[in-house]
Amino acid sequence: MKKISIFLVAILTILPISHNFSTKKGINWMTFEQATKLSESKPKKMLIDVYTDWCGWCKRMDKTTYEDASVIDYVNKNFYAVKLNAESAKTITFNSKSMTEQALSGQVFGVSGYPATVYLDEKSTVIGAVPGYWDASDFYKLNRYIAENIYQKKISFDEYKASVK
């Protein structure tokens, strides 16, 4: 009887732990090339997280904002999410031009501080680059502002943010 009790306690302890590991959901990050290819057949805006390996705020955003359930769900439904290393010499193609990730982030997107979030529309036209760390609540609102084309209605993000809860 004692062995059965210990066995049941062990099983009941392990099951919830293994369940948490196997069902952890995150943002569907992909390469720039993968997002571009997918966008050809199923157009969607792109959210590009521009980061560097040494950036503390980038790491914080990865561990907080990008781990938030509402951010994860909204980004996965409305964007192709891309990680772009601003110091990488990896060559990619953007609008039929070959360049490094570093050149794309700095010269094309105009990013000079990290982290930064760049948004592209369904035709890979730059909507804008937003600098800095964002907490989950404001980042969720920012993504809605972009995905739902509210930015095109001449409403500033601050006005929009104040109007939603």
The 8 nearest C-alpha neighbors of each residue, nearest first, counted from 0:
[[1, 3, 2, 4, 5, 6, 7, 8],
 [0, 2, 4, 3, 5, 6, 7, 8],
 [3, 1, 5, 0, 4, 6, 7, 8],
 [2, 4, 6, 0, 1, 5, 7, 8],
 [5, 3, 7, 1, 6, 2, 8, 0],
 [4, 6, 8, 2, 7, 3, 9, 1],
 [5, 7, 3, 9, 4, 8, 2, 10],
 [8, 6, 10, 4, 9, 5, 11, 3],
 [7, 9, 5, 11, 6, 10, 12, 4],
 [10, 8, 6, 12, 7, 11, 5, 13],
 [11, 9, 7, 13, 12, 8, 14, 6],
 [10, 12, 8, 14, 9, 13, 7, 15],
 [13, 11, 9, 10, 14, 8, 15, 16],
 [12, 14, 10, 16, 11, 15, 9, 17],
 [15, 13, 17, 16, 11, 12, 18, 10],
 [14, 16, 18, 17, 13, 19, 12, 11],
 [15, 17, 13, 19, 18, 14, 20, 12],
 [18, 16, 20, 14, 19, 15, 13, 21],
 [17, 19, 15, 21, 16, 20, 14, 22],
 [20, 18, 16, 17, 22, 21, 23, 15],
 [21, 19, 17, 18, 23, 22, 16, 15],
 [20, 22, 18, 19, 23, 17, 24, 16],
 [23, 21, 19, 20, 24, 18, 17, 25],
 [24, 22, 20, 21, 19, 25, 18, 66],
 [23, 25, 22, 26, 71, 68, 66, 21],
 [26, 24, 71, 27, 66, 23, 65, 68],
 [25, 27, 71, 28, 75, 74, 65, 24],
 [26, 28, 75, 25, 80, 29, 79, 71],
 [29, 27, 80, 81, 26, 82, 30, 79],
 [30, 28, 81, 33, 80, 27, 34, 31],
 [31, 29, 33, 32, 81, 34, 82, 28],
 [30, 32, 34, 33, 81, 35, 29, 91],
 [31, 33, 35, 30, 34, 36, 91, 92],
 [34, 32, 36, 30, 35, 31, 29, 37],
 [33, 35, 37, 31, 36, 32, 79, 38],
 [36, 34, 38, 32, 33, 37, 31, 39],
 [35, 37, 33, 39, 38, 34, 32, 40],
 [38, 36, 34, 39, 35, 40, 41, 33],
 [37, 39, 42, 41, 35, 36, 40, 43],
 [40, 38, 37, 36, 41, 42, 35, 122],
 [39, 41, 38, 37, 42, 36, 35, 43],
 [42, 40, 38, 39, 37, 43, 36, 121],
 [43, 41, 38, 121, 39, 40, 44, 37],
 [44, 42, 121, 78, 38, 41, 45, 79],
 [43, 45, 120, 121, 78, 119, 79, 46],
 [46, 44, 79, 119, 78, 118, 80, 47],
 [45, 47, 118, 80, 117, 78, 79, 81],
 [48, 46, 81, 117, 116, 82, 80, 49],
 [47, 49, 116, 82, 83, 81, 115, 50],
 [50, 48, 83, 115, 114, 84, 116, 85],
 [51, 49, 114, 84, 113, 85, 57, 48],
 [52, 50, 54, 84, 53, 85, 86, 113],
 [51, 53, 54, 50, 84, 57, 86, 58],
 [54, 52, 51, 55, 57, 58, 50, 56],
 [55, 53, 57, 51, 56, 52, 58, 113],
 [56, 54, 58, 57, 59, 53, 52, 60],
 [55, 57, 59, 58, 54, 60, 132, 114],
 [58, 56, 114, 60, 54, 55, 59, 50],
 [57, 59, 61, 55, 56, 60, 62, 54],
 [58, 60, 56, 62, 61, 57, 63, 55],
 [59, 61, 64, 57, 63, 58, 62, 56],
 [62, 60, 58, 65, 59, 63, 64, 57],
 [61, 63, 59, 60, 66, 58, 65, 64],
 [64, 62, 60, 66, 65, 61, 59, 67],
 [63, 65, 135, 60, 66, 67, 134, 61],
 [64, 66, 61, 67, 63, 60, 62, 71],
 [67, 65, 63, 64, 62, 68, 25, 71],
 [66, 68, 70, 64, 65, 69, 71, 135],
 [69, 67, 71, 70, 72, 66, 25, 24],
 [68, 70, 72, 71, 67, 73, 139, 135],
 [71, 69, 73, 67, 139, 68, 72, 74],
 [72, 70, 68, 26, 74, 69, 73, 25],
 [73, 71, 69, 75, 70, 74, 68, 76],
 [72, 74, 70, 76, 75, 71, 77, 69],
 [73, 75, 77, 78, 71, 76, 72, 70],
 [74, 76, 72, 73, 77, 78, 71, 26],
 [77, 75, 73, 74, 72, 78, 79, 71],
 [76, 78, 74, 75, 73, 146, 43, 44],
 [79, 77, 44, 45, 74, 43, 80, 75],
 [78, 80, 45, 34, 46, 44, 81, 43],
 [81, 79, 46, 28, 78, 45, 47, 29],
 [82, 80, 47, 29, 28, 30, 31, 48],
 [81, 83, 48, 47, 49, 28, 84, 30],
 [84, 82, 49, 48, 85, 50, 81, 100],
 [85, 83, 50, 87, 86, 51, 49, 100],
 [86, 84, 101, 51, 104, 87, 50, 100],
 [87, 85, 101, 84, 51, 88, 100, 50],
 [88, 86, 89, 84, 101, 100, 85, 99],
 [87, 89, 99, 100, 90, 101, 86, 102],
 [90, 88, 99, 87, 100, 91, 101, 98],
 [91, 89, 99, 98, 88, 100, 97, 92],
 [90, 92, 98, 97, 99, 89, 100, 93],
 [93, 91, 97, 96, 95, 98, 94, 90],
 [92, 94, 96, 95, 97, 91, 98, 103],
 [93, 95, 96, 92, 123, 97, 124, 122],
 [96, 94, 93, 92, 97, 91, 98, 123],
 [97, 95, 92, 93, 94, 98, 91, 103],
 [98, 96, 92, 91, 90, 93, 95, 99],
 [99, 97, 90, 91, 102, 92, 96, 103],
 [98, 100, 90, 88, 102, 101, 89, 91],
 [99, 101, 103, 87, 102, 89, 85, 104],
 [100, 102, 85, 86, 99, 104, 87, 103],
 [103, 101, 99, 106, 105, 100, 104, 98],
 [104, 102, 107, 100, 101, 105, 106, 108],
 [103, 105, 108, 101, 102, 110, 85, 107],
 [106, 104, 109, 110, 102, 103, 108, 107],
 [105, 107, 102, 109, 103, 108, 104, 110],
 [106, 108, 103, 109, 105, 104, 102, 110],
 [107, 109, 104, 110, 105, 106, 103, 128],
 [110, 108, 105, 106, 107, 104, 111, 128],
 [109, 111, 105, 104, 108, 112, 115, 128],
 [110, 112, 105, 109, 113, 104, 115, 130],
 [113, 111, 110, 114, 130, 115, 131, 50],
 [114, 112, 115, 50, 131, 57, 54, 49],
 [113, 115, 57, 50, 131, 49, 132, 112],
 [114, 116, 130, 49, 113, 131, 129, 48],
 [115, 117, 48, 129, 47, 128, 49, 130],
 [118, 116, 128, 47, 127, 46, 129, 115],
 [117, 119, 46, 126, 127, 45, 125, 47],
 [120, 118, 125, 45, 123, 126, 124, 44],
 [119, 121, 44, 123, 124, 122, 126, 125],
 [120, 122, 44, 43, 42, 123, 119, 38],
 [121, 123, 120, 124, 119, 42, 44, 38],
 [124, 122, 119, 120, 121, 125, 94, 44],
 [123, 125, 119, 120, 122, 126, 121, 118],
 [124, 126, 119, 127, 118, 123, 120, 108],
 [127, 125, 119, 118, 120, 124, 128, 117],
 [126, 128, 125, 118, 117, 129, 119, 108],
 [127, 129, 117, 116, 118, 130, 115, 108],
 [128, 130, 116, 115, 117, 127, 131, 118],
 [131, 129, 115, 114, 116, 128, 112, 113],
 [132, 130, 114, 115, 113, 133, 129, 112],
 [131, 133, 56, 114, 60, 134, 57, 130],
 [134, 132, 138, 137, 135, 131, 64, 60],
 [133, 135, 64, 136, 137, 138, 132, 63],
 [134, 136, 64, 138, 137, 139, 67, 133],
 [137, 135, 139, 138, 134, 140, 133, 70],
 [136, 138, 140, 139, 135, 134, 141, 133],
 [139, 137, 141, 135, 140, 136, 133, 134],
 [138, 140, 142, 136, 137, 70, 141, 135],
 [141, 139, 137, 143, 138, 142, 144, 136],
 [142, 140, 138, 144, 143, 139, 137, 145],
 [141, 143, 145, 139, 144, 140, 146, 138],
 [142, 144, 146, 140, 145, 141, 147, 139],
 [143, 145, 141, 149, 142, 147, 146, 150],
 [144, 146, 142, 148, 143, 147, 150, 149],
 [147, 145, 143, 148, 142, 144, 77, 44],
 [146, 148, 149, 145, 143, 144, 150, 142],
 [149, 147, 145, 150, 146, 151, 144, 152],
 [148, 150, 144, 151, 152, 147, 145, 154],
 [149, 151, 148, 152, 144, 145, 154, 153],
 [152, 150, 149, 148, 153, 154, 145, 147],
 [153, 151, 149, 154, 150, 148, 155, 144],
 [154, 152, 151, 150, 155, 149, 156, 158],
 [155, 153, 152, 150, 158, 156, 159, 149],
 [156, 154, 158, 157, 159, 153, 150, 160],
 [155, 157, 159, 158, 160, 154, 144, 150],
 [156, 158, 160, 155, 159, 161, 154, 162],
 [159, 157, 161, 155, 156, 160, 154, 162],
 [158, 160, 156, 162, 157, 161, 155, 154],
 [161, 159, 157, 162, 158, 163, 156, 140],
 [160, 162, 158, 159, 163, 157, 164, 156],
 [161, 163, 159, 160, 158, 164, 157, 156],
 [164, 162, 160, 161, 159, 140, 158, 157],
 [163, 162, 161, 160, 140, 136, 159, 137]]
